[in-house]
Amino acid sequence: MKDWNEKKLDEELNALVEELPLKDDLEKKINQSINRRIRKIIITTVSATLIFLLLIFAIISPVMNCLYFNPYKLNKEPDKIYTNVMRDYWELSKPYTEIMDMEVTPKGFANYEVQVQVTDGKSEVQLGTPNAGFHVKCGKYTDMIEPNQLYFTHIFGRFEQPYSNKEEIVEQIEELPESAMIYLVVSDSKAKTLSELQNLPVQIDWIQVYQPNAEFQGGLQLSNRTVCMEKEDERELLSEEELKKVYLSNLKNLLDNSELWTDLGLCDGRKAWTDEVGVLEKTYQDAQKLKTLESENYCVSGKKDNILTYLQNLEEQSIFVEDVSFTSLQTKSN
């Protein structure tokens, strides 16, 4: 019996040994098992992370978009409210910055990329091609891109050039070729009426509306130097009353959409205010009482002879040569 048990035990042990994998096979199967477990952990972790991020993007991003103004929605056709507000803002606060068009791309979490087609009214325009831009992040303007031009930078002192010498400027202009276009920023010795300005031998490009009873004095474009104006807004063809309505409309548009521009500040080239909406409201109320449009500070342009004729009779407080070019403005389209 004992021999049989030992024999039977040996056979069973031999059978068990034969069933065991070789050493290399055993290590391979162990590694495969470990790798499968690692892959399962990785897949589970990545899936959970993606689901978490998706939930964040699907829930938190829309909530953030609702907390701050959404330039993407506000810029949809046909109204393009955002573009129109920005156009009015820069027309009122700064000469030589004209918004032609804007395209807004949402980036999520109240972050938007804004591509801008803007002109200074003095150089060539490549229609359909953005040449500036910025980001709007949680209602704040950042990353201003304005290559070679200060389109979005408020410039102070344009109308305050106490060291300007008219005789010296005249001498320099006389040396220019006949085809030269000269752009001047002028602070006149007294406010001129719109009719007086329109009778000058130069092109009146932009005026700062004279409002002695208001702190902020807004600007108004008077020339059609770009194609961004609608046909019903051809400034050179508008009457004084119609121009006054445009000015009031621009002020009202900013007041109705104050959240779109207050982060940019309220400036008129002389001063910047912190109570932007309150100051602008007073300007709007005062502008409603204006009987005529007048201006002390304005921008003019013209050929050499026209500018020299204009300067002969100018009793200026300040003259600043904004730019000189040797060809007139041309507009290109793609």
PyMOL commands that set and color helices and strands:
alter all, ss='L'
color gray80, all
select helices_A, chain A and resi 2-19+23-67+71-74+81-93+166-174+194-198+231-233+235-237+240-256+258-260+262-264+276-287+304-312
alter helices_A, ss='H'
color red, helices_A
select strands_A, chain A and resi 98-108+111-119+125-127+132-137+140-145+181-193+203-209+219-221+266-267+272-273+294-303+316-325+331-333
alter strands_A, ss='S'
color yellow, strands_A
deselect
rebuild
show_as cartoon
